[in-house]
Amino acid sequence: MAAKQANVVARIKQIQSEGVEAIARGNIAPFEGFTPEFLGDQCGVFARYTAQSESTCLSMLRPLVENIEQESNSELFMVGRDFRLHTTVMNATGPKEAFETFKQKVVPSLPTLEGLEVEFTRLIADKSVIILCAEYVPDEVRNMREILWEEFAECGLKPKAIADIFHCTISRMMKVGNKLDVYRDRVHIGDTTFSESPIVLKIEHARFSPAMDLFTM
């Protein structure tokens, strides 16, 4: 188990390093928005958080990210403003018939992760995407991912691997600003803040839904 958790920390460091390098090169592609065409036939199991913990999280993040948006002259697609706070447990692609089979056969017996608290300690720039990461992936999440991997495949779906990270997407850059160094530095300040004072989010439920449902308010 220690090795698995070390993989999480290593993965976060890799994302952060690649993000910083891309920002330094100016290699940032703008996000053009989630559309039914973009998300296609993706469905999955997504964790949503209790109203109280989500409110606390957003009260800490929104001012910081809005400041990053303003000072870097960027336009961001932002959590709490443009889409719902959530974490992908696992998603998959495939025909509608296979998803219907999954819903009928698997969903009723899936664990909900209700009441599970997750500590988020890292805020990093994955190129044009700001993500809030947990350095410890709970065993309950790992177990659920193993179940989903097998059940998605058995129902004729193609699961998407997402083993060594548990995160919330906070923003995506829709207009690339002309002060990417400010973007990088402000995210780093946020990372230092949350490393010292983590955000704890309590899962209300983990449910199966089309991915598109998460990207509206």
C-alpha positions in Angstrom: 0.0 0.0 0.0 2.9 2.4 0.8 4.2 1.8 -2.8 0.8 2.7 -4.2 0.6 6.0 -2.2 4.2 6.8 -3.3 2.9 6.4 -6.9 0.3 9.1 -6.2 2.9 11.6 -4.9 5.1 10.8 -7.9 2.2 11.3 -10.3 1.4 14.7 -8.8 5.0 15.7 -9.1 5.1 14.6 -12.7 2.0 16.6 -13.6 3.3 19.6 -11.8 6.7 19.4 -13.6 5.2 19.0 -17.0 2.8 21.8 -16.4 5.5 24.2 -15.3 7.6 23.3 -18.3 4.7 23.8 -20.7 3.9 27.2 -19.2 7.5 28.3 -19.5 7.4 27.4 -23.2 4.0 29.1 -23.7 2.7 25.7 -24.9 -0.8 26.2 -23.6 -3.8 25.3 -25.7 -7.1 27.1 -24.8 -10.1 25.0 -23.7 -12.9 25.3 -26.1 -15.7 24.1 -23.8 -17.5 20.9 -22.9 -20.0 20.0 -25.5 -22.0 16.8 -26.2 -19.7 16.3 -29.2 -16.6 16.7 -27.1 -17.7 14.4 -24.3 -19.3 12.0 -26.7 -20.5 8.8 -25.1 -18.7 9.2 -21.8 -20.5 8.1 -18.6 -19.0 7.2 -15.3 -19.1 7.2 -11.5 -18.5 10.7 -10.0 -18.1 11.7 -6.4 -20.1 14.8 -5.3 -19.5 16.4 -1.9 -21.7 17.6 0.9 -23.0 21.1 0.6 -21.1 22.3 3.7 -17.7 20.9 2.7 -18.2 22.1 -0.9 -19.1 25.6 0.3 -16.0 25.7 2.5 -13.9 24.5 -0.3 -15.2 27.1 -2.8 -14.9 29.9 -0.3 -11.2 29.2 -0.1 -10.6 28.5 -3.8 -12.9 30.9 -5.7 -11.1 34.2 -4.6 -7.7 32.7 -5.3 -8.6 31.4 -8.8 -10.5 34.6 -9.7 -7.4 36.5 -8.7 -5.3 34.3 -10.9 -7.7 34.8 -13.8 -7.6 38.6 -13.4 -3.9 39.0 -12.9 -2.8 36.7 -15.7 -5.3 38.3 -18.1 -6.9 34.9 -18.7 -10.4 33.7 -19.0 -11.1 30.6 -17.0 -13.9 28.0 -17.0 -14.2 27.8 -13.2 -15.7 25.4 -10.6 -18.6 26.8 -8.7 -19.2 29.4 -11.5 -19.4 27.3 -14.6 -19.5 23.7 -13.5 -20.1 21.6 -10.4 -17.4 20.5 -8.0 -16.8 16.7 -8.4 -14.2 14.0 -8.7 -14.2 11.3 -11.3 -13.9 7.9 -9.7 -13.9 6.2 -13.1 -15.5 6.8 -16.4 -15.9 4.7 -19.6 -17.1 4.9 -23.2 -19.3 2.6 -25.2 -22.7 2.1 -26.7 -25.9 3.1 -25.0 -27.0 -0.4 -24.7 -23.9 -1.4 -22.7 -24.5 1.5 -20.3 -28.1 0.4 -19.8 -26.8 -3.1 -18.9 -24.4 -1.5 -16.5 -27.1 0.6 -14.9 -29.4 -2.3 -14.4 -26.8 -5.0 -13.4 -24.2 -3.0 -11.4 -25.3 0.4 -10.3 -27.8 -0.8 -7.6 -25.1 -2.7 -5.7 -22.3 -0.1 -6.1 -20.8 1.4 -2.9 -21.7 5.1 -2.6 -18.6 6.3 -0.6 -21.1 8.3 1.5 -19.4 10.0 4.4 -15.8 9.4 3.3 -13.6 12.4 4.0 -10.7 13.2 1.7 -7.9 15.6 2.4 -6.8 17.7 -0.5 -3.3 19.1 -0.1 -2.0 20.1 -3.5 -3.0 22.8 -6.0 -1.1 22.4 -9.3 -1.2 23.7 -12.8 -1.6 20.8 -15.3 -0.7 23.1 -18.1 -3.9 25.1 -18.7 -5.9 23.2 -16.1 -5.7 23.9 -12.3 -6.4 20.8 -10.2 -6.8 20.2 -6.5 -5.2 16.9 -5.6 -5.2 14.5 -2.7 -1.8 13.0 -1.9 -3.5 10.0 -0.3 -6.1 8.0 -2.3 -8.4 6.2 0.2 -8.6 2.4 0.1 -12.4 2.7 -0.5 -11.7 4.6 -3.7 -9.1 2.1 -4.9 -11.5 -0.8 -4.2 -14.3 0.9 -6.0 -12.1 1.6 -9.0 -11.1 -2.1 -9.2 -14.8 -3.1 -9.1 -15.7 -0.5 -11.8 -12.8 -1.6 -14.1 -14.1 -5.2 -14.1 -17.8 -4.4 -14.3 -17.4 -1.8 -17.1 -15.5 -4.3 -19.2 -17.9 -7.1 -18.4 -20.8 -5.0 -19.6 -19.0 -4.2 -22.9 -17.7 -0.8 -22.0 -14.2 0.6 -22.3 -13.0 1.9 -18.9 -10.5 4.8 -18.7 -7.6 4.1 -16.3 -7.3 6.6 -13.5 -5.4 4.8 -10.7 -2.8 7.1 -9.2 -4.7 10.3 -8.7 -7.8 11.6 -6.9 -8.5 15.2 -7.8 -11.0 18.0 -8.5 -10.7 20.1 -11.6 -10.8 23.7 -10.5 -10.5 25.6 -13.7 -9.6 25.3 -17.4 -8.1 28.2 -19.4 -10.5 29.3 -22.2 -8.5 32.4 -23.1 -4.7 32.1 -22.7 -3.5 35.3 -20.9 -0.3 37.2 -21.7 1.0 36.8 -18.1 1.6 33.0 -17.8 4.4 33.6 -15.3 1.8 35.2 -13.0 -0.5 32.2 -13.6 2.3 29.8 -12.6 3.4 31.8 -9.6 -0.1 32.3 -8.2 -0.9 28.6 -8.5 2.3 27.9 -6.6 1.3 30.2 -3.8 -2.1 28.4 -3.6 -0.2 25.1 -3.5 1.9 26.2 -0.6 -1.3 27.4 1.2 -3.1 24.1 0.9 -0.1 22.0 1.7 0.0 23.8 5.1 -3.8 24.0 5.5 -5.5 21.2 3.6 -9.1 21.3 2.3 -11.2 18.4 3.6 -14.1 17.4 1.4 -16.8 14.9 2.6 -18.3 12.8 0.0 -22.1 12.9 -0.1 -22.4 10.2 -2.8 -20.7 8.6 -5.7 -23.2 8.0 -8.5 -23.3 6.9 -12.1 -24.2 9.5 -14.6 -23.4 10.9 -18.1 -20.3 13.0 -17.9 -22.1 16.0 -19.5 -24.3 16.3 -16.3 -21.3 17.5 -14.3 -20.4 20.4 -16.6 -23.4 22.5 -16.2 -24.6 24.5 -13.2 
